[in-house]
Amino acid sequence: MTFLIALTLFVLAVFLGVELITKVPPTLHTPLMSGSNAISGITLIGAIATAGTDYSWLTNILVLGAVALATINVVGGFLVTHRMLGMFNRKR
């Protein structure tokens, strides 16, 4: 029963996330990306903290996926932010 509740929550979160992102106007994508990177940082810390516990193998696989995806999002966000800030530098 717990797995069914977790699966339902996951599917609902995916659906809600897709609906939310598709409804955001282009002018708000940069602030939304900034907030998303902050949330990914929190996800990364939580996943690393969970990795040290002794749960099932499924938990370890999900933690590995969470760490990989959150790391990609955080690093990508920093790279995009660095590139955006570089656009405001004066040309020499």
PEFENKA-V690520 format. One record per pair of residues at least 24 apart in sequence whose ideal C-beta (glycine too) atoms are under 7 Angstrom apart, sorted by the first residue. I is the first residue (numbers start at 1). J is the second residue. If there is no record, write none. Layout:
[[I;J] [I;J]]
This chain:
[[33;77] [36;73] [37;73] [37;74] [37;77] [40;70] [40;73] [40;74] [41;74] [43;70] [44;70] [44;71] [44;74]]
